[in-house]
Amino acid sequence: MRGRRRTLVGEVVSDKMDKTVVVRVDRTRRHPLYGKVIKVSKRFKAHDEENQCRVGDVVRIMESRPLSKEKRWVVTEILSRGEEIIETNA
């Protein structure tokens, strides 16, 4: 069963929780009636044991057993680091 776990690649959009990140996975699909290609995104809560992920990182997540009410994914690797944005109150 371990070999059949799904893996997805997405961008971290929130890292405000402890040991949890929210990952947005984008995909394109064709509209069933009009045929236009549209972008669809879905958000997954994923477990990040060492709190290494930051907003903007591109990560690979893997399906796992339920870890909490909404968390069913685990971050397996960080593919690229996002741009660090420094906020200033000007």
MARMIZA-599699 format. One line per field, with one value per residue (C-alpha): x, y, z negated; chain; residue number from 1. Coordinates in nm, 4 decimals, always signed. Example, Ala and Ser with C-alpha at 12.3 -4.5 7.8 and 13.67 -1.06 7.14 Angstrom:
BEGIN
xx: +1.2300,+1.3670
yy: -0.4500,-0.1060
zz: -0.7800,-0.7140
tordo: A,A
koltor: 1,2
This chain:
BEGIN
xx: +0.0000,+0.2885,+0.3915,+0.0453,+0.0313,-0.0417,+0.2123,+0.1359,+0.3478,+0.2258,+0.3133,+0.2989,+0.0446,+0.0369,+0.2789,+0.1141,+0.0214,+0.2610,+0.3924,+0.1296,+0.1411,-0.1300,-0.0260,-0.2062,-0.1980,-0.2807,-0.3953,-0.5483,-0.8574,-1.0919,-1.4373,-1.6900,-1.9249,-1.7195,-1.3842,-1.1821,-0.8779,-0.9223,-0.6921,-0.8298,-0.6575,-0.7136,-0.5680,-0.4336,-0.3149,+0.0148,+0.2292,+0.5696,+0.7511,+1.0486,+0.8611,+1.1039,+0.8548,+0.7947,+0.5359,+0.6288,+0.8196,+0.7375,+0.6992,+0.6102,+0.3425,+0.2464,-0.0812,-0.0797,-0.3074,-0.5320,-0.3184,-0.5976,-0.9462,-0.8293,-0.4644,-0.4038,-0.0793,+0.2897,+0.5588,+0.8228,+1.0642,+1.1120,+1.1744,+1.2576,+1.2622,+1.0298,+1.1212,+1.1570,+0.9278,+1.0225,+0.7238,+0.7830,+0.5322,+0.6002
yy: +0.0000,+0.2412,+0.2454,+0.3576,+0.6784,+0.9848,+1.2646,+1.6223,+1.9326,+2.2701,+2.6048,+2.6840,+2.9617,+2.9604,+2.8508,+3.0141,+2.6868,+2.4741,+2.1759,+2.2364,+2.4189,+2.4916,+2.3894,+2.5127,+2.2651,+2.4101,+2.2062,+2.2836,+2.1196,+2.1688,+2.3122,+2.0338,+2.2436,+2.5268,+2.3514,+2.6426,+2.5475,+2.6754,+2.6734,+2.4984,+2.5066,+2.3145,+2.3672,+2.0838,+2.0919,+1.9055,+1.7992,+1.9716,+1.8097,+2.0512,+2.3706,+2.4163,+2.5342,+2.9027,+3.0861,+3.0679,+2.7389,+2.4741,+2.1396,+1.7781,+1.6298,+1.2653,+1.1122,+0.9614,+0.8373,+1.0981,+1.3083,+1.5415,+1.6442,+1.7991,+1.6925,+1.3906,+1.4867,+1.5020,+1.7265,+1.4925,+1.7450,+2.1123,+2.1489,+2.5207,+2.8072,+3.1030,+3.4658,+3.6253,+3.9245,+4.1888,+4.3938,+4.7557,+4.9991,+5.3071
zz: +0.0000,-0.0710,+0.2956,+0.4043,+0.2032,+0.4127,+0.4331,+0.5347,+0.5932,+0.4731,+0.3194,-0.0513,-0.1089,-0.4903,-0.7624,-1.0643,-1.2372,-1.4414,-1.2389,-0.9689,-0.6360,-0.3825,-0.0302,+0.2834,+0.5711,+0.9140,+1.2107,+1.5475,+1.6878,+1.9772,+1.9158,+1.9842,+2.1997,+2.3485,+2.3875,+2.2488,+2.0415,+1.6878,+1.3858,+1.0781,+0.7411,+0.4202,+0.0729,-0.1412,-0.5023,-0.5308,-0.8246,-0.8501,-1.1428,-1.1700,-1.0684,-0.7762,-0.5118,-0.4533,-0.2439,+0.1238,+0.1066,+0.3660,+0.1891,+0.2622,+0.0352,-0.0091,-0.1209,-0.4716,-0.7444,-0.9087,-1.1432,-1.2563,-1.1486,-0.8194,-0.7888,-0.5619,-0.3862,-0.4845,-0.3352,-0.1896,-0.0368,+0.0363,+0.4093,+0.4136,+0.1702,+0.2226,+0.2397,-0.1012,-0.1251,-0.3790,-0.4892,-0.5855,-0.7270,-0.5216
tordo: A,A,A,A,A,A,A,A,A,A,A,A,A,A,A,A,A,A,A,A,A,A,A,A,A,A,A,A,A,A,A,A,A,A,A,A,A,A,A,A,A,A,A,A,A,A,A,A,A,A,A,A,A,A,A,A,A,A,A,A,A,A,A,A,A,A,A,A,A,A,A,A,A,A,A,A,A,A,A,A,A,A,A,A,A,A,A,A,A,A
koltor: 1,2,3,4,5,6,7,8,9,10,11,12,13,14,15,16,17,18,19,20,21,22,23,24,25,26,27,28,29,30,31,32,33,34,35,36,37,38,39,40,41,42,43,44,45,46,47,48,49,50,51,52,53,54,55,56,57,58,59,60,61,62,63,64,65,66,67,68,69,70,71,72,73,74,75,76,77,78,79,80,81,82,83,84,85,86,87,88,89,90
